[in-house]
Amino acid sequence: MKIDAIRRSYTKDKLDLDKLNADPIAQFELWLKDAIATELPDPTAMCVASVDSNGQPSQRLVLLKDVNTAGFTFYTNLGSRKASELSENPKVCLHFPWHPLERQVIVYGTAERVSNTQVMQYFLSRPKESQLAAWASEQSRPISTRQALMQKFAEIKHKFEHGEVPLPSFWGGFLVRPHQIEFWQGGEHRLHDRFMYKKSESGWQIERLCP
């Protein structure tokens, strides 16, 4: 299969310093609103990259569930590979690939666990089937067949058939506090516009990067 000739031009927009908000979180929210308004599939999907104790990186797609001045929040099984790696090495990178808009955002930061109160509030807001799935899946652990997973789900569903589903002790969330955020806008002839926000004691500094 020959793929080296697959390419397209990026001509949708340009990004200039005078268009950028001084606050990268505010700038991110503007772009996220654009992604939602354009009805992109899964506009809150982000790639989370972590590193294990041997220096091996791993990535997975998760859904962003909150963004504010503190940073970016997502939830997961605390026994999962990503949670285990972030507990050992909290350095993390997030990537938002909004291809139809010819935009990307990359977040470099440090992950920390969110409070149980915050986890509970979010867990209770989830559909009941998603709550049950959190109980049924030992995320990242081997399982013999899908049938075995569905059997476990059926057992959990029967167990919590009546009343609220309790919060699993092995389920939680992470807040990623950013120290660098890059905004990428595709440009003609591969001359993309890239701006990096870097956090300092005096606030956020912005610099343009070569494409």
Beta strands, then each sheet from edge to edge (+ up, - down):
strand 1: 45-51
strand 2: 57-63
strand 3: 66-68
strand 4: 71-77
strand 5: 91-98
strand 6: 103-113
strand 7: 171-185
strand 8: 193-200
strand 9: 203-209
sheet 1: 2+ 1- 5+ 6- 7+ 4- 3+
sheet 2: 2+ 1- 5+ 6- 7+ 8- 9+
end
